[in-house]
Amino acid sequence: MELANRAKGRRLSLDLTLEGLAKRSGVALGTLKKFERTGHISLISFIRLSVALNDDAALERLLIEPEYDTLEDVLEVKKRRKRGRIT
């Protein structure tokens, strides 16, 4: 919902109606309404909206560098966390 609220705020700050954003982005009006109401949207539609709203930062936040290089790194951290628990 946080992404949907930010996108709606951006749309309103650009003085765009849902219909205008639908035309500008190529995303169906119904999809936009659902996104603003529920926060659910496909990745491709989210990318189209971000481009239409000139919000490259939204896309960059999705592509943050991972903390881990391999699956083994992830599993090792999980092992360490379990060992440190008090039961």
MDTraj code that builds the backbone (N, CA, C; nanometers):
import mdtraj as md
import numpy as np

residues = "MET GLU LEU ALA ASN ARG ALA LYS GLY ARG ARG LEU SER LEU ASP LEU THR LEU GLU GLY LEU ALA LYS ARG SER GLY VAL ALA LEU GLY THR LEU LYS LYS PHE GLU ARG THR GLY HIS ILE SER LEU ILE SER PHE ILE ARG LEU SER VAL ALA LEU ASN ASP ASP ALA ALA LEU GLU ARG LEU LEU ILE GLU PRO GLU TYR ASP THR LEU GLU ASP VAL LEU GLU VAL LYS LYS ARG ARG LYS ARG GLY ARG ILE THR".split()
xyz = np.array([
    [0.0819, -0.1205, 0.0000],
    [0.0000, 0.0000, 0.0000],
    [0.0853, 0.1255, 0.0000],
    [0.2053, 0.1141, 0.0592],
    [0.2920, 0.2313, 0.0635],
    [0.3264, 0.2791, -0.0774],
    [0.3580, 0.1855, -0.1675],
    [0.3884, 0.2240, -0.3059],
    [0.2661, 0.2851, -0.3738],
    [0.1502, 0.2278, -0.3488],
    [0.0271, 0.2804, -0.4086],
    [-0.0007, 0.4219, -0.3591],
    [0.0184, 0.4445, -0.2305],
    [-0.0046, 0.5785, -0.1761],
    [0.0947, 0.6798, -0.2324],
    [0.2204, 0.6370, -0.2473],
    [0.3192, 0.7289, -0.3056],
    [0.2866, 0.7606, -0.4507],
    [0.2462, 0.6573, -0.5255],
    [0.2123, 0.6781, -0.6667],
    [0.0912, 0.7705, -0.6787],
    [-0.0075, 0.7512, -0.5930],
    [-0.1263, 0.8383, -0.5964],
    [-0.0877, 0.9822, -0.5630],
    [-0.0048, 0.9989, -0.4627],
    [0.0410, 1.1330, -0.4270],
    [0.1155, 1.1987, -0.5408],
    [0.1990, 1.1215, -0.6073],
    [0.2742, 1.1738, -0.7231],
    [0.1779, 1.2123, -0.8347],
    [0.0788, 1.1262, -0.8602],
    [-0.0212, 1.1548, -0.9640],
    [-0.0945, 1.2846, -0.9337],
    [-0.1357, 1.2998, -0.8092],
    [-0.2092, 1.4206, -0.7711],
    [-0.1203, 1.5441, -0.7771],
    [0.0065, 1.5314, -0.7393],
    [0.0968, 1.6470, -0.7450],
    [0.1224, 1.6916, -0.8890],
    [0.1105, 1.5975, -0.9824],
    [0.1252, 1.6309, -1.1243],
    [-0.0085, 1.6728, -1.1860],
    [-0.1128, 1.6805, -1.1017],
    [-0.2467, 1.7203, -1.1448],
    [-0.2997, 1.6286, -1.2544],
    [-0.2782, 1.4970, -1.2362],
    [-0.3273, 1.3984, -1.3325],
    [-0.4486, 1.3265, -1.2748],
    [-0.5474, 1.3062, -1.3582],
    [-0.6605, 1.2222, -1.3200],
    [-0.6199, 1.0769, -1.3425],
    [-0.6992, 0.9855, -1.2886],
    [-0.6731, 0.8440, -1.3165],
    [-0.6809, 0.8162, -1.4668],
    [-0.7769, 0.8774, -1.5315],
    [-0.7925, 0.8592, -1.6758],
    [-0.6698, 0.9113, -1.7507],
    [-0.6216, 1.0279, -1.7088],
    [-0.5032, 1.0858, -1.7726],
    [-0.3802, 0.9989, -1.7540],
    [-0.3629, 0.9448, -1.6340],
    [-0.2485, 0.8574, -1.6090],
    [-0.2611, 0.7272, -1.6863],
    [-0.3838, 0.6775, -1.6997],
    [-0.4051, 0.5551, -1.7769],
    [-0.3618, 0.5765, -1.9224],
    [-0.4007, 0.6883, -1.9799],
    [-0.3620, 0.7188, -2.1181],
    [-0.2113, 0.7380, -2.1300],
    [-0.1548, 0.8095, -2.0356],
    [-0.0123, 0.8414, -2.0386],
    [0.0747, 0.7170, -2.0202],
    [0.0293, 0.6229, -1.9376],
    [0.1104, 0.5066, -1.9031],
    [0.0794, 0.3827, -1.9858],
    [-0.0401, 0.3760, -2.0408],
    [-0.0807, 0.2546, -2.1119],
    [-0.1323, 0.1469, -2.0172],
    [-0.1518, 0.1816, -1.8908],
    [-0.2068, 0.0888, -1.7914],
    [-0.3576, 0.1102, -1.7872],
    [-0.4323, 0.0009, -1.7868],
    [-0.5785, 0.0095, -1.7885],
    [-0.6303, 0.0877, -1.6678],
    [-0.7357, 0.1634, -1.6891],
    [-0.7961, 0.2443, -1.5838],
    [-0.8368, 0.1575, -1.4644],
    [-0.8959, 0.0432, -1.4907],
    [-0.9359, -0.0467, -1.3835],
    [-0.8178, -0.0938, -1.3000],
    [-0.7059, -0.1177, -1.3664],
    [-0.5840, -0.1592, -1.2969],
    [-0.5352, -0.0485, -1.2047],
    [-0.5404, 0.0755, -1.2529],
    [-0.4983, 0.1897, -1.1707],
    [-0.5886, 0.2059, -1.0486],
    [-0.7191, 0.1947, -1.0697],
    [-0.8128, 0.2074, -0.9580],
    [-0.7871, 0.0998, -0.8536],
    [-0.7667, -0.0231, -0.9006],
    [-0.7398, -0.1338, -0.8090],
    [-0.6086, -0.1115, -0.7335],
    [-0.5068, -0.0636, -0.8033],
    [-0.3767, -0.0381, -0.7411],
    [-0.3896, 0.0651, -0.6297],
    [-0.4587, 0.1742, -0.6562],
    [-0.4737, 0.2778, -0.5537],
    [-0.5600, 0.2310, -0.4364],
    [-0.6498, 0.1383, -0.4622],
    [-0.7386, 0.0886, -0.3571],
    [-0.6759, -0.0255, -0.2761],
    [-0.5998, -0.1137, -0.3433],
    [-0.5501, -0.2353, -0.2765],
    [-0.3988, -0.2438, -0.2659],
    [-0.3295, -0.1715, -0.3532],
    [-0.1839, -0.1810, -0.3569],
    [-0.1334, -0.2933, -0.4455],
    [-0.2229, -0.3669, -0.5109],
    [-0.1838, -0.4790, -0.5960],
    [-0.1707, -0.4339, -0.7412],
    [-0.0564, -0.4716, -0.8016],
    [-0.0314, -0.4376, -0.9422],
    [0.0806, -0.5272, -0.9930],
    [0.0806, -0.5537, -1.1218],
    [0.1893, -0.6331, -1.1790],
    [0.3154, -0.5472, -1.1881],
    [0.4283, -0.6127, -1.1951],
    [0.5547, -0.5400, -1.2031],
    [0.5614, -0.4544, -1.3295],
    [0.5192, -0.5091, -1.4423],
    [0.5266, -0.4328, -1.5670],
    [0.4371, -0.3087, -1.5610],
    [0.3204, -0.3218, -1.5003],
    [0.2326, -0.2050, -1.4872],
    [0.2932, -0.1028, -1.3923],
    [0.3553, -0.1500, -1.2846],
    [0.4212, -0.0581, -1.1915],
    [0.5342, 0.0176, -1.2613],
    [0.6090, -0.0515, -1.3428],
    [0.7177, 0.0139, -1.4175],
    [0.6604, 0.1185, -1.5126],
    [0.5541, 0.0847, -1.5824],
    [0.4908, 0.1811, -1.6737],
    [0.4418, 0.3057, -1.5989],
    [0.3823, 0.2837, -1.4817],
    [0.3364, 0.3968, -1.4019],
    [0.4530, 0.4836, -1.3570],
    [0.5583, 0.4201, -1.3087],
    [0.6752, 0.4947, -1.2605],
    [0.7354, 0.5798, -1.3716],
    [0.7436, 0.5240, -1.4905],
    [0.7971, 0.5991, -1.6046],
    [0.7037, 0.7150, -1.6393],
    [0.5739, 0.6875, -1.6416],
    [0.4758, 0.7925, -1.6750],
    [0.4744, 0.9037, -1.5712],
    [0.5046, 0.8687, -1.4461],
    [0.5060, 0.9679, -1.3387],
    [0.6446, 1.0308, -1.3192],
    [0.7376, 0.9970, -1.4080],
    [0.8760, 1.0464, -1.3987],
    [0.9357, 1.0178, -1.2607],
    [0.9124, 0.8968, -1.2122],
    [0.9588, 0.8578, -1.0788],
    [1.0596, 0.7438, -1.0880],
    [1.1771, 0.7747, -1.1421],
    [1.2828, 0.6742, -1.1547],
    [1.3295, 0.6239, -1.0189],
    [1.3189, 0.7066, -0.9174],
    [1.3634, 0.6669, -0.7832],
    [1.2825, 0.5481, -0.7318],
    [1.1552, 0.5398, -0.7672],
    [1.0726, 0.4267, -0.7239],
    [1.1281, 0.2968, -0.7793],
    [1.1740, 0.3006, -0.9028],
    [1.2321, 0.1807, -0.9624],
    [1.3669, 0.1482, -0.9001],
    [1.4471, 0.2476, -0.8731],
    [1.5774, 0.2251, -0.8121],
    [1.5649, 0.1627, -0.6741],
    [1.4642, 0.2046, -0.5970],
    [1.4439, 0.1477, -0.4636],
    [1.4113, -0.0003, -0.4707],
    [1.3496, -0.0438, -0.5792],
    [1.3181, -0.1857, -0.5954],
    [1.4424, -0.2680, -0.6268],
    [1.5432, -0.2027, -0.6781],
    [1.6626, -0.2744, -0.7227],
    [1.7824, -0.2489, -0.6321],
    [1.7581, -0.2430, -0.5030],
    [1.8646, -0.2207, -0.4056],
    [1.9559, -0.3421, -0.4045],
    [2.0850, -0.3166, -0.3885],
    [2.1818, -0.4254, -0.3826],
    [2.1460, -0.5220, -0.2701],
    [2.1506, -0.6512, -0.2985],
    [2.1202, -0.7484, -0.1934],
    [2.2298, -0.7534, -0.0881],
    [2.1910, -0.7946, 0.0330],
    [2.2877, -0.8077, 0.1415],
    [2.3760, -0.9298, 0.1219],
    [2.3277, -1.0259, 0.0461],
    [2.3967, -1.1533, 0.0330],
    [2.4403, -1.1758, -0.1110],
    [2.5519, -1.2462, -0.1263],
    [2.6003, -1.2784, -0.2602],
    [2.5501, -1.4143, -0.3077],
    [2.5290, -1.5067, -0.2133],
    [2.4884, -1.6421, -0.2498],
    [2.3801, -1.6917, -0.1556],
    [2.3174, -1.8005, -0.1940],
    [2.2177, -1.8638, -0.1080],
    [2.2841, -1.9154, 0.0192],
    [2.4065, -1.9606, 0.0071],
    [2.4800, -2.0088, 0.1243],
    [2.4956, -1.8977, 0.2284],
    [2.5176, -1.7747, 0.1834],
    [2.5281, -1.6611, 0.2761],
    [2.3983, -1.6429, 0.3546],
    [2.2861, -1.6559, 0.2869],
    [2.1557, -1.6416, 0.3516],
    [2.1369, -1.7517, 0.4547],
    [2.1683, -1.8744, 0.4161],
    [2.1507, -1.9880, 0.5064],
    [2.2423, -1.9773, 0.6271],
    [2.3627, -1.9271, 0.6093],
    [2.4565, -1.9119, 0.7204],
    [2.4036, -1.8114, 0.8226],
    [2.3468, -1.7026, 0.7761],
    [2.2901, -1.6031, 0.8677],
    [2.1749, -1.6647, 0.9454],
    [2.0898, -1.7436, 0.8788],
    [1.9780, -1.8082, 0.9473],
    [2.0289, -1.9043, 1.0543],
    [2.1349, -1.9782, 1.0246],
    [2.1922, -2.0708, 1.1232],
    [2.2412, -1.9950, 1.2454],
    [2.3121, -1.8843, 1.2221],
    [2.3652, -1.8060, 1.3336],
    [2.2529, -1.7505, 1.4202],
    [2.1444, -1.7085, 1.3586],
    [2.0315, -1.6535, 1.4343],
    [1.9682, -1.7607, 1.5222],
    [1.9533, -1.8816, 1.4698],
    [1.8936, -1.9898, 1.5479],
    [1.9822, -2.0263, 1.6666],
    [2.1133, -2.0293, 1.6459],
    [2.2053, -2.0648, 1.7536],
    [2.2010, -1.9632, 1.8661],
    [2.1730, -1.8383, 1.8331],
    [2.1746, -1.7324, 1.9330],
    [2.0456, -1.7195, 2.0121],
    [1.9433, -1.7952, 1.9765],
    [1.8131, -1.7869, 2.0447],
    [1.8177, -1.8534, 2.1809],
    [1.7449, -1.7954, 2.2711],
    [1.7301, -1.8544, 2.4033],
    [1.5916, -1.9177, 2.4082],
    [1.5862, -2.0468, 2.4438],
    [1.4548, -2.1142, 2.4469],
    [1.4181, -2.1545, 2.5863],
])
top = md.Topology()
chain = top.add_chain()
for i, resn in enumerate(residues, 1):
    res = top.add_residue(resn, chain, resSeq=i)
    for name in ("N", "CA", "C"):
        top.add_atom(name, md.element.get_by_symbol(name[0]), res)
traj = md.Trajectory(xyz[None], top)
